[in-house]
Amino acid sequence: MYKRIVTHADFDGIVSAAICSRSLGVNFFVFTQPRLVAEARISITKEDVVCDLPYPLECGLWFDHHDGNLEELQYRNILIKDIPGKFEVRDSCARVVYDYFKEKEDMPDFLEETIREADVIDSFNYESIDDWRRETPGKIIDASIKVKEPSAERKWEHLRNLVRQLQDRPIEEVAKMASVRKRYRQYREEEERMIEQIREEIDFLPQDAKRQVILLDLTHHNRRPFLFKQLAYLEHPEALAVLQVGNVFENDTKTNNLTFSMSLSLNFNKVEHNKDIGDIMRALNLGSGHPGAAAGSVVCNSKEEMLKTKKKMLDEIYDRFMKQ
Ligand SMILES: [Mn+2]
């Protein structure tokens, strides 16, 4: 009935695909990014199962957990009840997929721990910076997914292998595989270099006298920079959020379009708060996301417009964030 599983090329997408593959017996995988689906640049049909991605033009089954993707359906006048699959705002898509199939069949106990890790990793729901830095099987596998690969084909091969392994074995065992350990070690080396680089990029808006929102402005790079903004907290553990802006790259060519992403400090996990970064991205028509992390982009037609828009958007995001 279903021929392919089209999933997000991240840890949550991989775990979601593993559960779908186990329950549906589908073994052909396509790994992609939300933007390519939103822009309908990847062809998806009724024979596809889609996980952790925006709803495409059509598909066989859709599983997702992103608030913003639900809102998008409303704009398109599509009713969630008419879509086969399951949508629920949860910490991970893996959780949504797991709940869906658990109602229909028995699941092996070891999957509980895999899903628990997917929840924490996908929502970046760590109790503290120390908790975030602590090694766990899920984080080791996540790093092995994020590491730079010599080719897209090599990356897909690794992702396919993970999808197969995670459906049959406990996550601790998968994390011990040589192909995972090797990539994890590479990731740690890359991360060391990233921490160095981030130290040089860290900035604050002039109005941010208390230095509460770490700004990473990557627009001066002519080649696509490769870093994880959360690493900035190692340098400023007291900051409230990290806000990153950079250019959109099309086939390794820098465009004037801008991409923004922001995430809330882990320190907010310990207290009650009203911050919702996803809301800010939606209100500014940039994109969407969760309360704790969101991203978006804006089209600019010239370098001049890009610089103007950058300043305007950074000021807006900062203002709205501080007022929440
Ligand atoms: Mn997800």
Residues whose N, C-alpha, C, O or C-beta is under 5 A from the ligand:
A	BS01	MN	D12 D52 S92 C93 D122
